[in-house]
Amino acid sequence: MKQVLMLILVIMVIGNWGGGATFAAVGPSSLDVDNLPELEMRSNSLGGKLLFSDSPEMVEHDGILYQDLVEGKVRLFFYHVNASSDVKKMAVLLENKGKKTAYITVSQASLGGPGYNWMAVGKEAQTQYFSENKSASYQINIPPGGVKQLAADIESMMMPNMLINGIYDLSVDGPVNVKVVMLPVNEDSVNFSKKLKVLPADQCHLRGTFEGANREISPLNEYDPVHDGAIGITLADNQVDAYLQGIDATDGSKVVNYGNYGVVYQVRLPSKKGSRIACYLVPLAGHYAGAIKINHPEVYWSPLAIPRDRLYFIGNHKQQDFAFLGTFESGDPLSFTFSPPGASNLPVKIVVAPQ
């Protein structure tokens, strides 16, 4: 059965960002999303190291969930559920393995949960991350051989079946061991972690260290709304857009980041002048809740919750939801900052069409 994106028949102007971008639904139109032409894109790594901790996702015992020795630009993405019958807490510890003081600058700090509604937790973490509250950045100084918490608020009480999802960007002059642990709520994380062992990965094995935490997607040729018509840009499908491959530092095994969770994309859309264009985000594989940042000279309110009017939406062959991102003057500088949100299904597609 074909996936169909129905664009509303009436013009519904909700607001205006100025002459360049208008928040309005357009129509009449219907687009066969499955068979939309794919805008040919090039993918470039913008660097950065990703530490991804999501295995075991359902944590039944105290232990080390992931750890690796790092330095330089690092993003930590963790996603874990307390699957035990007891109250627990998570902690992220930074252990200075060098012979001089280590300086860690935390430039982005985002935490969703702990909470029972996993879709809400993933959406909260990503919305906070894209909000880019620069005033929230802070520095951690660790003497040689010392251990400090990444953030005290990570160590919140986790009742059984609660999820916690964090996204932290660090600059580490290293070498520093980043250690993600689960432990009893009443224990001191630094002391208790010394006797913990690494827990085995679950069947999905979604943990590891990956190069290329930041990715730029840009068209080979600028989008021409008059000539190209409606097009799609598919993200995180491992066909058009490849998944990261890396190493699980706890056992040396090769791993794949199925979904590219923790990867931050800059999706650039240069276009030829000629008409206004409408942009949408379409989930393709099930429940989805997150956020996206719109980078345009006349957009000041970003990020945009996806979806805006409810917690999540659904994308499958029986029901096709979409998020309207706005209409823009072709030729204006336009890009989107995107990242696969925790608890959501991938891939997604950005749909662009002449208005």
C-alpha positions, 0 to 999 in steps of 0.5 A: 500500500502506498504511503500518501502525504495529504496536504490540507486543502485550505490555506491556514495561516497560523503566523508569519516570520516576515517576508521570507518564511510563512507558517501556513499549510498549502494545497490542494495536493497529495504526494506519494511519499514512497515514490517521490524523487530523491534529491541527490545529496552528498554526505560529509562528516563534520567530525566529533566522537560519539559515545552511544550507550543503549545496551543493555537498554533494559537494565536489570542489574547494577553495572557499567553500561558503557565506558571508553577512554576519550579526548577531544570533541565528544558527544555522549548519548545514553538511553536506559530503562530501569528494568529491575524491581528496585529503585535505581539511579544512573550516573556518568563518571569522568575518570582522569587517567592522565598525569595532569589536571584534565579540563572538560568543557560541557557545551550542551547538556540535555536530559530527558526523564527519568519518566514512564512515558518513553516517547515524552522522555526522548522528545524532552531530551532532544527539544532541550538539546536543540534549544542551545542554552549557551548559558548552561555550559560549564567546566569540570576540572579533574586532578590526576587519578580523580573522578567526578560526576558529569552532572549531578541531576543525572543521578535522579531516582529511577523507579522500575520501568522509568527511562532516562535519556541524556545528550551531552557535548564535551570538549576533553583535553584528556585522557578521560574515561567516560563511564555510564553506570546503573546503581542503587539509589542510596549508594555513592556513585564514585565509590560504588562504581569501583566494584562494578563490572561491565554488563553484557550487551543485549541482542541489539548491541546498540552501544559503542564509540563512533567517529562522525558524531556530526554530519552535513547533508547537502544537494549535489545541485541546488534545488530548483522548485520549478524544474525538480518539483516535489522531492524527498530527502531521506535520513537514517535509513542505511541506504540513502543515508548510511549508519555509523559503524564503530567499536564497542570499547568494552569488548572490542567488537564491531558495532553499527548504530542502527538509526544513527542515534546521537548523530546531529545532521546539518541538512542544507537546502540551497535553492534557485529563486523561482517560487515559494517552497513548502517543507515537511517532515514525514516519519516512515517507520512508526511512532515518532516524537522529537524536535527539529531546528530551522535555520533561516534568517527570519525564523527566530523561534526554533526549535520546533517540536515534532509534532506540535499538537500532540506527543507523537505521530505515526508513520506507516503504510496504513496511516501517514502523519507529517509535520509542517515545517513552513514555507520559504522563499526559494533562494533564501539560505535554509537548512535544518538541524536534525537528530534521531530522537530516542524512543522514536523509529527511523527513518524519516523524510524531509519533503520539499515541494513548490507551493 
